[in-house]
Amino acid sequence: MAQTVEDAVRGAFLRARERTALAHFLTTNAGGYDVYAVGSSADPDTAYTVTVDRAEHYRCTCPSETRPACWHRAAVYVRRANDRARAEHLARPAA
């Protein structure tokens, strides 16, 4: 049976859930893109670059870039969501 886009995205997030430690923020480049390095799960000497533009579009340099989702992009999405949640929590006034 063919895999749906929803199944591909769900699978990418399931793989990313345990691998967010492999996603490292590098910099915000001159074009305003946030740049992350994400380690390969297959080869410890390989990493892929994930860029995120201001409109939250994710691009990855891995061979799966042509697919609807890859776990590298999902790992960066989860990392960014965790960072936002942490910042919001720290910004709350003490009760």
PyMOL Python script that loads the backbone (N, CA, C, O; Angstrom):
from pymol import cmd

cmd.read_pdbstr("""\
ATOM      1  N   MET A   1       0.846  -1.175   0.000  1.00  0.00           N
ATOM      2  CA  MET A   1       0.000   0.000   0.000  1.00  0.00           C
ATOM      3  C   MET A   1       0.894   1.242   0.000  1.00  0.00           C
ATOM      4  O   MET A   1       1.901   1.286   0.707  1.00  0.00           O
ATOM      5  N   ALA A   2       0.530   2.233  -0.782  1.00  0.00           N
ATOM      6  CA  ALA A   2       1.303   3.467  -0.883  1.00  0.00           C
ATOM      7  C   ALA A   2       1.158   4.278   0.398  1.00  0.00           C
ATOM      8  O   ALA A   2       0.101   4.297   1.028  1.00  0.00           O
ATOM      9  N   GLN A   3       2.231   4.936   0.761  1.00  0.00           N
ATOM     10  CA  GLN A   3       2.240   5.756   1.962  1.00  0.00           C
ATOM     11  C   GLN A   3       1.664   7.135   1.635  1.00  0.00           C
ATOM     12  O   GLN A   3       2.028   7.735   0.624  1.00  0.00           O
ATOM     13  N   THR A   4       0.774   7.635   2.481  1.00  0.00           N
ATOM     14  CA  THR A   4       0.201   8.958   2.271  1.00  0.00           C
ATOM     15  C   THR A   4       1.169  10.019   2.795  1.00  0.00           C
ATOM     16  O   THR A   4       2.109   9.709   3.527  1.00  0.00           O
ATOM     17  N   VAL A   5       0.930  11.259   2.415  1.00  0.00           N
ATOM     18  CA  VAL A   5       1.750  12.365   2.907  1.00  0.00           C
ATOM     19  C   VAL A   5       1.646  12.443   4.428  1.00  0.00           C
ATOM     20  O   VAL A   5       2.643  12.671   5.113  1.00  0.00           O
ATOM     21  N   GLU A   6       0.443  12.256   4.948  1.00  0.00           N
ATOM     22  CA  GLU A   6       0.248  12.313   6.401  1.00  0.00           C
ATOM     23  C   GLU A   6       1.066  11.226   7.105  1.00  0.00           C
ATOM     24  O   GLU A   6       1.645  11.473   8.163  1.00  0.00           O
ATOM     25  N   ASP A   7       1.112  10.027   6.522  1.00  0.00           N
ATOM     26  CA  ASP A   7       1.907   8.945   7.103  1.00  0.00           C
ATOM     27  C   ASP A   7       3.396   9.284   7.067  1.00  0.00           C
ATOM     28  O   ASP A   7       4.123   8.989   8.016  1.00  0.00           O
ATOM     29  N   ALA A   8       3.850   9.901   5.980  1.00  0.00           N
ATOM     30  CA  ALA A   8       5.261  10.279   5.863  1.00  0.00           C
ATOM     31  C   ALA A   8       5.629  11.326   6.910  1.00  0.00           C
ATOM     32  O   ALA A   8       6.681  11.232   7.541  1.00  0.00           O
ATOM     33  N   VAL A   9       4.774  12.312   7.094  1.00  0.00           N
ATOM     34  CA  VAL A   9       5.033  13.363   8.081  1.00  0.00           C
ATOM     35  C   VAL A   9       5.004  12.772   9.491  1.00  0.00           C
ATOM     36  O   VAL A   9       5.873  13.068  10.310  1.00  0.00           O
ATOM     37  N   ARG A  10       4.007  11.942   9.768  1.00  0.00           N
ATOM     38  CA  ARG A  10       3.906  11.304  11.088  1.00  0.00           C
ATOM     39  C   ARG A  10       5.155  10.467  11.376  1.00  0.00           C
ATOM     40  O   ARG A  10       5.694  10.508  12.482  1.00  0.00           O
ATOM     41  N   GLY A  11       5.609   9.714  10.384  1.00  0.00           N
ATOM     42  CA  GLY A  11       6.811   8.901  10.557  1.00  0.00           C
ATOM     43  C   GLY A  11       8.049   9.746  10.811  1.00  0.00           C
ATOM     44  O   GLY A  11       8.895   9.389  11.631  1.00  0.00           O
ATOM     45  N   ALA A  12       8.153  10.870  10.104  1.00  0.00           N
ATOM     46  CA  ALA A  12       9.309  11.761  10.307  1.00  0.00           C
ATOM     47  C   ALA A  12       9.320  12.305  11.728  1.00  0.00           C
ATOM     48  O   ALA A  12      10.376  12.369  12.358  1.00  0.00           O
ATOM     49  N   PHE A  13       8.160  12.697  12.240  1.00  0.00           N
ATOM     50  CA  PHE A  13       8.106  13.213  13.608  1.00  0.00           C
ATOM     51  C   PHE A  13       8.388  12.128  14.636  1.00  0.00           C
ATOM     52  O   PHE A  13       9.015  12.402  15.660  1.00  0.00           O
ATOM     53  N   LEU A  14       7.942  10.913  14.388  1.00  0.00           N
ATOM     54  CA  LEU A  14       8.247   9.818  15.311  1.00  0.00           C
ATOM     55  C   LEU A  14       9.745   9.555  15.377  1.00  0.00           C
ATOM     56  O   LEU A  14      10.288   9.331  16.459  1.00  0.00           O
ATOM     57  N   ARG A  15      10.419   9.580  14.223  1.00  0.00           N
ATOM     58  CA  ARG A  15      11.873   9.390  14.211  1.00  0.00           C
ATOM     59  C   ARG A  15      12.579  10.577  14.858  1.00  0.00           C
ATOM     60  O   ARG A  15      13.575  10.398  15.559  1.00  0.00           O
ATOM     61  N   ALA A  16      12.076  11.775  14.630  1.00  0.00           N
ATOM     62  CA  ALA A  16      12.717  12.979  15.160  1.00  0.00           C
ATOM     63  C   ALA A  16      12.572  13.097  16.667  1.00  0.00           C
ATOM     64  O   ALA A  16      13.432  13.671  17.335  1.00  0.00           O
ATOM     65  N   ARG A  17      11.494  12.559  17.201  1.00  0.00           N
ATOM     66  CA  ARG A  17      11.209  12.710  18.635  1.00  0.00           C
ATOM     67  C   ARG A  17      12.386  12.286  19.501  1.00  0.00           C
ATOM     68  O   ARG A  17      12.681  12.937  20.503  1.00  0.00           O
ATOM     69  N   GLU A  18      13.050  11.219  19.133  1.00  0.00           N
ATOM     70  CA  GLU A  18      14.168  10.710  19.926  1.00  0.00           C
ATOM     71  C   GLU A  18      15.516  11.276  19.480  1.00  0.00           C
ATOM     72  O   GLU A  18      16.545  10.970  20.083  1.00  0.00           O
ATOM     73  N   ARG A  19      15.518  12.092  18.434  1.00  0.00           N
ATOM     74  CA  ARG A  19      16.796  12.540  17.873  1.00  0.00           C
ATOM     75  C   ARG A  19      16.975  14.051  17.890  1.00  0.00           C
ATOM     76  O   ARG A  19      17.842  14.562  17.182  1.00  0.00           O
ATOM     77  N   THR A  20      16.200  14.776  18.663  1.00  0.00           N
ATOM     78  CA  THR A  20      16.316  16.235  18.657  1.00  0.00           C
ATOM     79  C   THR A  20      17.673  16.703  19.177  1.00  0.00           C
ATOM     80  O   THR A  20      18.090  17.821  18.874  1.00  0.00           O
ATOM     81  N   ALA A  21      18.359  15.884  19.942  1.00  0.00           N
ATOM     82  CA  ALA A  21      19.690  16.257  20.424  1.00  0.00           C
ATOM     83  C   ALA A  21      20.676  16.387  19.275  1.00  0.00           C
ATOM     84  O   ALA A  21      21.726  17.010  19.431  1.00  0.00           O
ATOM     85  N   LEU A  22      20.361  15.815  18.136  1.00  0.00           N
ATOM     86  CA  LEU A  22      21.242  15.913  16.972  1.00  0.00           C
ATOM     87  C   LEU A  22      21.059  17.209  16.197  1.00  0.00           C
ATOM     88  O   LEU A  22      21.815  17.474  15.262  1.00  0.00           O
ATOM     89  N   ALA A  23      20.068  18.027  16.564  1.00  0.00           N
ATOM     90  CA  ALA A  23      19.795  19.284  15.866  1.00  0.00           C
ATOM     91  C   ALA A  23      20.460  20.436  16.617  1.00  0.00           C
ATOM     92  O   ALA A  23      20.123  20.716  17.767  1.00  0.00           O
ATOM     93  N   HIS A  24      21.403  21.096  15.957  1.00  0.00           N
ATOM     94  CA  HIS A  24      22.165  22.179  16.594  1.00  0.00           C
ATOM     95  C   HIS A  24      21.996  23.475  15.816  1.00  0.00           C
ATOM     96  O   HIS A  24      22.232  23.522  14.608  1.00  0.00           O
ATOM     97  N   PHE A  25      21.579  24.541  16.528  1.00  0.00           N
ATOM     98  CA  PHE A  25      21.471  25.849  15.898  1.00  0.00           C
ATOM     99  C   PHE A  25      22.870  26.358  15.597  1.00  0.00           C
ATOM    100  O   PHE A  25      23.750  26.312  16.457  1.00  0.00           O
ATOM    101  N   LEU A  26      23.080  26.845  14.375  1.00  0.00           N
ATOM    102  CA  LEU A  26      24.378  27.382  13.993  1.00  0.00           C
ATOM    103  C   LEU A  26      24.384  28.898  13.979  1.00  0.00           C
ATOM    104  O   LEU A  26      25.187  29.535  14.661  1.00  0.00           O
ATOM    105  N   THR A  27      23.466  29.478  13.185  1.00  0.00           N
ATOM    106  CA  THR A  27      23.474  30.928  13.023  1.00  0.00           C
ATOM    107  C   THR A  27      22.208  31.378  12.312  1.00  0.00           C
ATOM    108  O   THR A  27      21.446  30.563  11.791  1.00  0.00           O
ATOM    109  N   THR A  28      21.997  32.675  12.299  1.00  0.00           N
ATOM    110  CA  THR A  28      21.014  33.280  11.403  1.00  0.00           C
ATOM    111  C   THR A  28      21.829  33.958  10.321  1.00  0.00           C
ATOM    112  O   THR A  28      22.632  34.846  10.610  1.00  0.00           O
ATOM    113  N   ASN A  29      21.631  33.549   9.082  1.00  0.00           N
ATOM    114  CA  ASN A  29      22.472  34.083   8.012  1.00  0.00           C
ATOM    115  C   ASN A  29      21.986  35.460   7.559  1.00  0.00           C
ATOM    116  O   ASN A  29      20.976  35.964   8.052  1.00  0.00           O
ATOM    117  N   ALA A  30      22.711  36.058   6.621  1.00  0.00           N
ATOM    118  CA  ALA A  30      22.416  37.414   6.167  1.00  0.00           C
ATOM    119  C   ALA A  30      21.024  37.525   5.548  1.00  0.00           C
ATOM    120  O   ALA A  30      20.429  38.603   5.566  1.00  0.00           O
ATOM    121  N   GLY A  31      20.506  36.447   5.010  1.00  0.00           N
ATOM    122  CA  GLY A  31      19.171  36.459   4.422  1.00  0.00           C
ATOM    123  C   GLY A  31      18.057  36.288   5.433  1.00  0.00           C
ATOM    124  O   GLY A  31      16.883  36.291   5.065  1.00  0.00           O
ATOM    125  N   GLY A  32      18.407  36.140   6.701  1.00  0.00           N
ATOM    126  CA  GLY A  32      17.408  35.977   7.748  1.00  0.00           C
ATOM    127  C   GLY A  32      16.995  34.539   8.000  1.00  0.00           C
ATOM    128  O   GLY A  32      16.066  34.288   8.767  1.00  0.00           O
ATOM    129  N   TYR A  33      17.674  33.592   7.364  1.00  0.00           N
ATOM    130  CA  TYR A  33      17.367  32.178   7.556  1.00  0.00           C
ATOM    131  C   TYR A  33      18.094  31.672   8.799  1.00  0.00           C
ATOM    132  O   TYR A  33      19.270  31.970   9.006  1.00  0.00           O
ATOM    133  N   ASP A  34      17.382  30.905   9.621  1.00  0.00           N
ATOM    134  CA  ASP A  34      18.034  30.213  10.729  1.00  0.00           C
ATOM    135  C   ASP A  34      18.643  28.935  10.166  1.00  0.00           C
ATOM    136  O   ASP A  34      18.003  28.218   9.396  1.00  0.00           O
ATOM    137  N   VAL A  35      19.882  28.657  10.556  1.00  0.00           N
ATOM    138  CA  VAL A  35      20.615  27.523  10.001  1.00  0.00           C
ATOM    139  C   VAL A  35      20.922  26.540  11.127  1.00  0.00           C
ATOM    140  O   VAL A  35      21.436  26.922  12.179  1.00  0.00           O
ATOM    141  N   TYR A  36      20.599  25.270  10.889  1.00  0.00           N
ATOM    142  CA  TYR A  36      20.828  24.204  11.852  1.00  0.00           C
ATOM    143  C   TYR A  36      21.658  23.107  11.200  1.00  0.00           C
ATOM    144  O   TYR A  36      21.560  22.877   9.994  1.00  0.00           O
ATOM    145  N   ALA A  37      22.465  22.440  11.994  1.00  0.00           N
ATOM    146  CA  ALA A  37      23.158  21.229  11.556  1.00  0.00           C
ATOM    147  C   ALA A  37      22.478  20.066  12.255  1.00  0.00           C
ATOM    148  O   ALA A  37      22.251  20.099  13.464  1.00  0.00           O
ATOM    149  N   VAL A  38      22.154  19.037  11.482  1.00  0.00           N
ATOM    150  CA  VAL A  38      21.487  17.854  12.041  1.00  0.00           C
ATOM    151  C   VAL A  38      22.313  16.634  11.661  1.00  0.00           C
ATOM    152  O   VAL A  38      22.538  16.370  10.480  1.00  0.00           O
ATOM    153  N   GLY A  39      22.761  15.896  12.663  1.00  0.00           N
ATOM    154  CA  GLY A  39      23.569  14.716  12.425  1.00  0.00           C
ATOM    155  C   GLY A  39      22.786  13.607  11.760  1.00  0.00           C
ATOM    156  O   GLY A  39      21.578  13.473  11.953  1.00  0.00           O
ATOM    157  N   SER A  40      23.485  12.822  10.981  1.00  0.00           N
ATOM    158  CA  SER A  40      22.875  11.672  10.321  1.00  0.00           C
ATOM    159  C   SER A  40      22.730  10.537  11.319  1.00  0.00           C
ATOM    160  O   SER A  40      23.599  10.330  12.166  1.00  0.00           O
ATOM    161  N   SER A  41      21.629   9.801  11.217  1.00  0.00           N
ATOM    162  CA  SER A  41      21.459   8.648  12.100  1.00  0.00           C
ATOM    163  C   SER A  41      22.219   7.442  11.573  1.00  0.00           C
ATOM    164  O   SER A  41      22.481   6.499  12.320  1.00  0.00           O
ATOM    165  N   ALA A  42      22.576   7.462  10.292  1.00  0.00           N
ATOM    166  CA  ALA A  42      23.257   6.323   9.673  1.00  0.00           C
ATOM    167  C   ALA A  42      24.772   6.429   9.730  1.00  0.00           C
ATOM    168  O   ALA A  42      25.463   5.413   9.802  1.00  0.00           O
ATOM    169  N   ASP A  43      25.296   7.649   9.700  1.00  0.00           N
ATOM    170  CA  ASP A  43      26.743   7.853   9.636  1.00  0.00           C
ATOM    171  C   ASP A  43      27.135   8.972  10.594  1.00  0.00           C
ATOM    172  O   ASP A  43      26.739  10.119  10.383  1.00  0.00           O
ATOM    173  N   PRO A  44      27.903   8.672  11.641  1.00  0.00           N
ATOM    174  CA  PRO A  44      28.257   9.705  12.621  1.00  0.00           C
ATOM    175  C   PRO A  44      29.138  10.816  12.050  1.00  0.00           C
ATOM    176  O   PRO A  44      29.276  11.870  12.671  1.00  0.00           O
ATOM    177  N   ASP A  45      29.729  10.600  10.892  1.00  0.00           N
ATOM    178  CA  ASP A  45      30.574  11.619  10.274  1.00  0.00           C
ATOM    179  C   ASP A  45      29.820  12.492   9.271  1.00  0.00           C
ATOM    180  O   ASP A  45      30.428  13.328   8.602  1.00  0.00           O
ATOM    181  N   THR A  46      28.513  12.308   9.160  1.00  0.00           N
ATOM    182  CA  THR A  46      27.711  13.054   8.198  1.00  0.00           C
ATOM    183  C   THR A  46      26.693  13.912   8.927  1.00  0.00           C
ATOM    184  O   THR A  46      26.071  13.479   9.897  1.00  0.00           O
ATOM    185  N   ALA A  47      26.534  15.132   8.442  1.00  0.00           N
ATOM    186  CA  ALA A  47      25.501  16.022   8.965  1.00  0.00           C
ATOM    187  C   ALA A  47      24.842  16.722   7.787  1.00  0.00           C
ATOM    188  O   ALA A  47      25.435  16.881   6.720  1.00  0.00           O
ATOM    189  N   TYR A  48      23.611  17.133   8.007  1.00  0.00           N
ATOM    190  CA  TYR A  48      22.862  17.843   6.979  1.00  0.00           C
ATOM    191  C   TYR A  48      22.519  19.223   7.493  1.00  0.00           C
ATOM    192  O   TYR A  48      22.414  19.433   8.702  1.00  0.00           O
ATOM    193  N   THR A  49      22.345  20.159   6.589  1.00  0.00           N
ATOM    194  CA  THR A  49      21.989  21.519   6.945  1.00  0.00           C
ATOM    195  C   THR A  49      20.496  21.715   6.713  1.00  0.00           C
ATOM    196  O   THR A  49      19.973  21.427   5.637  1.00  0.00           O
ATOM    197  N   VAL A  50      19.831  22.206   7.740  1.00  0.00           N
ATOM    198  CA  VAL A  50      18.414  22.551   7.631  1.00  0.00           C
ATOM    199  C   VAL A  50      18.306  24.053   7.797  1.00  0.00           C
ATOM    200  O   VAL A  50      18.803  24.607   8.777  1.00  0.00           O
ATOM    201  N   THR A  51      17.660  24.717   6.848  1.00  0.00           N
ATOM    202  CA  THR A  51      17.434  26.158   6.949  1.00  0.00           C
ATOM    203  C   THR A  51      15.943  26.412   7.125  1.00  0.00           C
ATOM    204  O   THR A  51      15.102  25.691   6.588  1.00  0.00           O
ATOM    205  N   VAL A  52      15.641  27.452   7.889  1.00  0.00           N
ATOM    206  CA  VAL A  52      14.252  27.831   8.154  1.00  0.00           C
ATOM    207  C   VAL A  52      14.125  29.314   7.838  1.00  0.00           C
ATOM    208  O   VAL A  52      14.827  30.142   8.418  1.00  0.00           O
ATOM    209  N   ASP A  53      13.221  29.648   6.908  1.00  0.00           N
ATOM    210  CA  ASP A  53      13.050  31.058   6.567  1.00  0.00           C
ATOM    211  C   ASP A  53      12.017  31.700   7.491  1.00  0.00           C
ATOM    212  O   ASP A  53      11.449  31.039   8.361  1.00  0.00           O
ATOM    213  N   ARG A  54      11.782  32.994   7.292  1.00  0.00           N
ATOM    214  CA  ARG A  54      10.869  33.734   8.177  1.00  0.00           C
ATOM    215  C   ARG A  54       9.443  33.226   8.097  1.00  0.00           C
ATOM    216  O   ARG A  54       8.669  33.405   9.038  1.00  0.00           O
ATOM    217  N   ALA A  55       9.080  32.592   6.980  1.00  0.00           N
ATOM    218  CA  ALA A  55       7.733  32.046   6.810  1.00  0.00           C
ATOM    219  C   ALA A  55       7.629  30.612   7.338  1.00  0.00           C
ATOM    220  O   ALA A  55       6.625  29.936   7.114  1.00  0.00           O
ATOM    221  N   GLU A  56       8.672  30.152   8.040  1.00  0.00           N
ATOM    222  CA  GLU A  56       8.718  28.801   8.613  1.00  0.00           C
ATOM    223  C   GLU A  56       8.731  27.705   7.548  1.00  0.00           C
ATOM    224  O   GLU A  56       8.167  26.632   7.761  1.00  0.00           O
ATOM    225  N   HIS A  57       9.364  27.961   6.415  1.00  0.00           N
ATOM    226  CA  HIS A  57       9.587  26.920   5.404  1.00  0.00           C
ATOM    227  C   HIS A  57      10.920  26.251   5.707  1.00  0.00           C
ATOM    228  O   HIS A  57      11.929  26.928   5.906  1.00  0.00           O
ATOM    229  N   TYR A  58      10.924  24.936   5.744  1.00  0.00           N
ATOM    230  CA  TYR A  58      12.099  24.162   6.117  1.00  0.00           C
ATOM    231  C   TYR A  58      12.708  23.535   4.863  1.00  0.00           C
ATOM    232  O   TYR A  58      11.998  22.973   4.029  1.00  0.00           O
ATOM    233  N   ARG A  59      14.038  23.642   4.744  1.00  0.00           N
ATOM    234  CA  ARG A  59      14.764  23.016   3.641  1.00  0.00           C
ATOM    235  C   ARG A  59      15.915  22.217   4.233  1.00  0.00           C
ATOM    236  O   ARG A  59      16.579  22.672   5.164  1.00  0.00           O
ATOM    237  N   CYS A  60      16.148  21.030   3.693  1.00  0.00           N
ATOM    238  CA  CYS A  60      17.206  20.153   4.186  1.00  0.00           C
ATOM    239  C   CYS A  60      18.089  19.730   3.018  1.00  0.00           C
ATOM    240  O   CYS A  60      17.621  19.611   1.885  1.00  0.00           O
ATOM    241  N   THR A  61      19.352  19.507   3.300  1.00  0.00           N
ATOM    242  CA  THR A  61      20.290  19.082   2.258  1.00  0.00           C
ATOM    243  C   THR A  61      20.378  17.563   2.134  1.00  0.00           C
ATOM    244  O   THR A  61      21.192  17.057   1.362  1.00  0.00           O
ATOM    245  N   CYS A  62      19.550  16.826   2.884  1.00  0.00           N
ATOM    246  CA  CYS A  62      19.609  15.366   2.820  1.00  0.00           C
ATOM    247  C   CYS A  62      18.984  14.849   1.523  1.00  0.00           C
ATOM    248  O   CYS A  62      18.268  15.585   0.845  1.00  0.00           O
ATOM    249  N   PRO A  63      19.250  13.594   1.177  1.00  0.00           N
ATOM    250  CA  PRO A  63      18.670  13.021  -0.038  1.00  0.00           C
ATOM    251  C   PRO A  63      17.147  12.934  -0.006  1.00  0.00           C
ATOM    252  O   PRO A  63      16.530  12.782  -1.061  1.00  0.00           O
ATOM    253  N   SER A  64      16.527  13.025   1.154  1.00  0.00           N
ATOM    254  CA  SER A  64      15.065  12.931   1.264  1.00  0.00           C
ATOM    255  C   SER A  64      14.371  14.263   1.020  1.00  0.00           C
ATOM    256  O   SER A  64      13.152  14.348   1.169  1.00  0.00           O
ATOM    257  N   GLU A  65      15.101  15.293   0.656  1.00  0.00           N
ATOM    258  CA  GLU A  65      14.521  16.625   0.483  1.00  0.00           C
ATOM    259  C   GLU A  65      13.338  16.619  -0.478  1.00  0.00           C
ATOM    260  O   GLU A  65      12.431  17.440  -0.340  1.00  0.00           O
ATOM    261  N   THR A  66      13.331  15.725  -1.429  1.00  0.00           N
ATOM    262  CA  THR A  66      12.232  15.696  -2.393  1.00  0.00           C
ATOM    263  C   THR A  66      10.964  15.053  -1.827  1.00  0.00           C
ATOM    264  O   THR A  66       9.901  15.138  -2.442  1.00  0.00           O
ATOM    265  N   ARG A  67      11.065  14.423  -0.684  1.00  0.00           N
ATOM    266  CA  ARG A  67       9.901  13.800  -0.042  1.00  0.00           C
ATOM    267  C   ARG A  67       9.136  14.853   0.753  1.00  0.00           C
ATOM    268  O   ARG A  67       9.669  15.926   1.036  1.00  0.00           O
ATOM    269  N   PRO A  68       7.885  14.552   1.116  1.00  0.00           N
ATOM    270  CA  PRO A  68       7.095  15.515   1.887  1.00  0.00           C
ATOM    271  C   PRO A  68       7.715  15.835   3.255  1.00  0.00           C
ATOM    272  O   PRO A  68       7.513  16.927   3.786  1.00  0.00           O
ATOM    273  N   ALA A  69       8.457  14.897   3.817  1.00  0.00           N
ATOM    274  CA  ALA A  69       9.054  15.127   5.135  1.00  0.00           C
ATOM    275  C   ALA A  69      10.305  14.290   5.290  1.00  0.00           C
ATOM    276  O   ALA A  69      10.403  13.187   4.752  1.00  0.00           O
ATOM    277  N   CYS A  70      11.254  14.821   6.027  1.00  0.00           N
ATOM    278  CA  CYS A  70      12.417  14.036   6.457  1.00  0.00           C
ATOM    279  C   CYS A  70      12.559  14.266   7.955  1.00  0.00           C
ATOM    280  O   CYS A  70      12.084  15.275   8.478  1.00  0.00           O
ATOM    281  N   TRP A  71      13.203  13.345   8.641  1.00  0.00           N
ATOM    282  CA  TRP A  71      13.279  13.478  10.089  1.00  0.00           C
ATOM    283  C   TRP A  71      14.201  14.614  10.495  1.00  0.00           C
ATOM    284  O   TRP A  71      14.086  15.113  11.614  1.00  0.00           O
ATOM    285  N   HIS A  72      15.119  15.045   9.623  1.00  0.00           N
ATOM    286  CA  HIS A  72      16.005  16.168   9.950  1.00  0.00           C
ATOM    287  C   HIS A  72      15.188  17.457  10.103  1.00  0.00           C
ATOM    288  O   HIS A  72      15.362  18.205  11.065  1.00  0.00           O
ATOM    289  N   ARG A  73      14.290  17.703   9.132  1.00  0.00           N
ATOM    290  CA  ARG A  73      13.420  18.879   9.222  1.00  0.00           C
ATOM    291  C   ARG A  73      12.500  18.766  10.433  1.00  0.00           C
ATOM    292  O   ARG A  73      12.264  19.755  11.127  1.00  0.00           O
ATOM    293  N   ALA A  74      11.980  17.572  10.691  1.00  0.00           N
ATOM    294  CA  ALA A  74      11.101  17.378  11.847  1.00  0.00           C
ATOM    295  C   ALA A  74      11.856  17.618  13.156  1.00  0.00           C
ATOM    296  O   ALA A  74      11.301  18.200  14.088  1.00  0.00           O
ATOM    297  N   ALA A  75      13.108  17.181  13.236  1.00  0.00           N
ATOM    298  CA  ALA A  75      13.904  17.391  14.451  1.00  0.00           C
ATOM    299  C   ALA A  75      14.117  18.883  14.708  1.00  0.00           C
ATOM    300  O   ALA A  75      14.058  19.329  15.854  1.00  0.00           O
ATOM    301  N   VAL A  76      14.364  19.652  13.652  1.00  0.00           N
ATOM    302  CA  VAL A  76      14.534  21.098  13.810  1.00  0.00           C
ATOM    303  C   VAL A  76      13.210  21.732  14.227  1.00  0.00           C
ATOM    304  O   VAL A  76      13.198  22.632  15.067  1.00  0.00           O
ATOM    305  N   TYR A  77      12.099  21.279  13.656  1.00  0.00           N
ATOM    306  CA  TYR A  77      10.792  21.805  14.044  1.00  0.00           C
ATOM    307  C   TYR A  77      10.547  21.569  15.538  1.00  0.00           C
ATOM    308  O   TYR A  77      10.122  22.478  16.252  1.00  0.00           O
ATOM    309  N   VAL A  78      10.815  20.353  16.004  1.00  0.00           N
ATOM    310  CA  VAL A  78      10.625  20.024  17.424  1.00  0.00           C
ATOM    311  C   VAL A  78      11.570  20.850  18.287  1.00  0.00           C
ATOM    312  O   VAL A  78      11.168  21.356  19.335  1.00  0.00           O
ATOM    313  N   ARG A  79      12.813  20.992  17.861  1.00  0.00           N
ATOM    314  CA  ARG A  79      13.795  21.797  18.610  1.00  0.00           C
ATOM    315  C   ARG A  79      13.330  23.241  18.744  1.00  0.00           C
ATOM    316  O   ARG A  79      13.411  23.825  19.825  1.00  0.00           O
ATOM    317  N   ARG A  80      12.837  23.822  17.638  1.00  0.00           N
ATOM    318  CA  ARG A  80      12.362  25.208  17.665  1.00  0.00           C
ATOM    319  C   ARG A  80      11.127  25.341  18.564  1.00  0.00           C
ATOM    320  O   ARG A  80      11.000  26.321  19.298  1.00  0.00           O
ATOM    321  N   ALA A  81      10.222  24.367  18.510  1.00  0.00           N
ATOM    322  CA  ALA A  81       9.030  24.407  19.365  1.00  0.00           C
ATOM    323  C   ALA A  81       9.428  24.331  20.835  1.00  0.00           C
ATOM    324  O   ALA A  81       8.857  25.039  21.665  1.00  0.00           O
ATOM    325  N   ASN A  82      10.391  23.487  21.166  1.00  0.00           N
ATOM    326  CA  ASN A  82      10.875  23.389  22.547  1.00  0.00           C
ATOM    327  C   ASN A  82      11.534  24.689  22.988  1.00  0.00           C
ATOM    328  O   ASN A  82      11.326  25.143  24.113  1.00  0.00           O
ATOM    329  N   ASP A  83      12.325  25.288  22.107  1.00  0.00           N
ATOM    330  CA  ASP A  83      12.988  26.555  22.449  1.00  0.00           C
ATOM    331  C   ASP A  83      11.965  27.662  22.688  1.00  0.00           C
ATOM    332  O   ASP A  83      12.119  28.455  23.618  1.00  0.00           O
ATOM    333  N   ARG A  84      10.916  27.725  21.854  1.00  0.00           N
ATOM    334  CA  ARG A  84       9.864  28.733  22.047  1.00  0.00           C
ATOM    335  C   ARG A  84       9.125  28.502  23.359  1.00  0.00           C
ATOM    336  O   ARG A  84       8.852  29.450  24.095  1.00  0.00           O
ATOM    337  N   ALA A  85       8.800  27.245  23.652  1.00  0.00           N
ATOM    338  CA  ALA A  85       8.084  26.932  24.894  1.00  0.00           C
ATOM    339  C   ALA A  85       8.937  27.298  26.108  1.00  0.00           C
ATOM    340  O   ALA A  85       8.425  27.830  27.092  1.00  0.00           O
ATOM    341  N   ARG A  86      10.229  27.014  26.037  1.00  0.00           N
ATOM    342  CA  ARG A  86      11.134  27.354  27.142  1.00  0.00           C
ATOM    343  C   ARG A  86      11.187  28.867  27.341  1.00  0.00           C
ATOM    344  O   ARG A  86      11.133  29.346  28.474  1.00  0.00           O
ATOM    345  N   ALA A  87      11.293  29.617  26.248  1.00  0.00           N
ATOM    346  CA  ALA A  87      11.353  31.080  26.338  1.00  0.00           C
ATOM    347  C   ALA A  87      10.056  31.651  26.908  1.00  0.00           C
ATOM    348  O   ALA A  87      10.098  32.573  27.722  1.00  0.00           O
ATOM    349  N   GLU A  88       8.911  31.120  26.496  1.00  0.00           N
ATOM    350  CA  GLU A  88       7.627  31.574  27.017  1.00  0.00           C
ATOM    351  C   GLU A  88       7.493  31.265  28.507  1.00  0.00           C
ATOM    352  O   GLU A  88       6.971  32.073  29.275  1.00  0.00           O
ATOM    353  N   HIS A  89       7.968  30.096  28.901  1.00  0.00           N
ATOM    354  CA  HIS A  89       7.903  29.725  30.316  1.00  0.00           C
ATOM    355  C   HIS A  89       8.770  30.654  31.162  1.00  0.00           C
ATOM    356  O   HIS A  89       8.342  31.100  32.227  1.00  0.00           O
ATOM    357  N   LEU A  90       9.964  30.942  30.704  1.00  0.00           N
ATOM    358  CA  LEU A  90      10.869  31.806  31.460  1.00  0.00           C
ATOM    359  C   LEU A  90      10.373  33.244  31.490  1.00  0.00           C
ATOM    360  O   LEU A  90      10.702  33.985  32.417  1.00  0.00           O
ATOM    361  N   ALA A  91       9.594  33.653  30.501  1.00  0.00           N
ATOM    362  CA  ALA A  91       9.092  35.031  30.443  1.00  0.00           C
ATOM    363  C   ALA A  91       7.880  35.249  31.351  1.00  0.00           C
ATOM    364  O   ALA A  91       7.516  36.391  31.632  1.00  0.00           O
ATOM    365  N   ARG A  92       7.250  34.157  31.813  1.00  0.00           N
ATOM    366  CA  ARG A  92       6.086  34.301  32.687  1.00  0.00           C
ATOM    367  C   ARG A  92       6.493  34.870  34.031  1.00  0.00           C
ATOM    368  O   ARG A  92       7.537  34.514  34.578  1.00  0.00           O
ATOM    369  N   PRO A  93       5.672  35.748  34.557  1.00  0.00           N
ATOM    370  CA  PRO A  93       5.978  36.274  35.899  1.00  0.00           C
ATOM    371  C   PRO A  93       5.801  35.174  36.957  1.00  0.00           C
ATOM    372  O   PRO A  93       4.967  34.280  36.817  1.00  0.00           O
ATOM    373  N   ALA A  94       6.590  35.268  37.986  1.00  0.00           N
ATOM    374  CA  ALA A  94       6.513  34.294  39.059  1.00  0.00           C
ATOM    375  C   ALA A  94       5.160  34.423  39.763  1.00  0.00           C
ATOM    376  O   ALA A  94       4.653  35.528  39.954  1.00  0.00           O
ATOM    377  N   ALA A  95       4.597  33.308  40.138  1.00  0.00           N
ATOM    378  CA  ALA A  95       3.267  33.330  40.787  1.00  0.00           C
ATOM    379  C   ALA A  95       3.346  33.725  42.228  1.00  0.00           C
ATOM    380  O   ALA A  95       2.322  33.790  42.908  1.00  0.00           O
TER     381      ALA A  95
END
""", "prot")
cmd.dss("prot")
cmd.show_as("cartoon", "prot")
cmd.util.cbc("prot")
cmd.orient("prot")
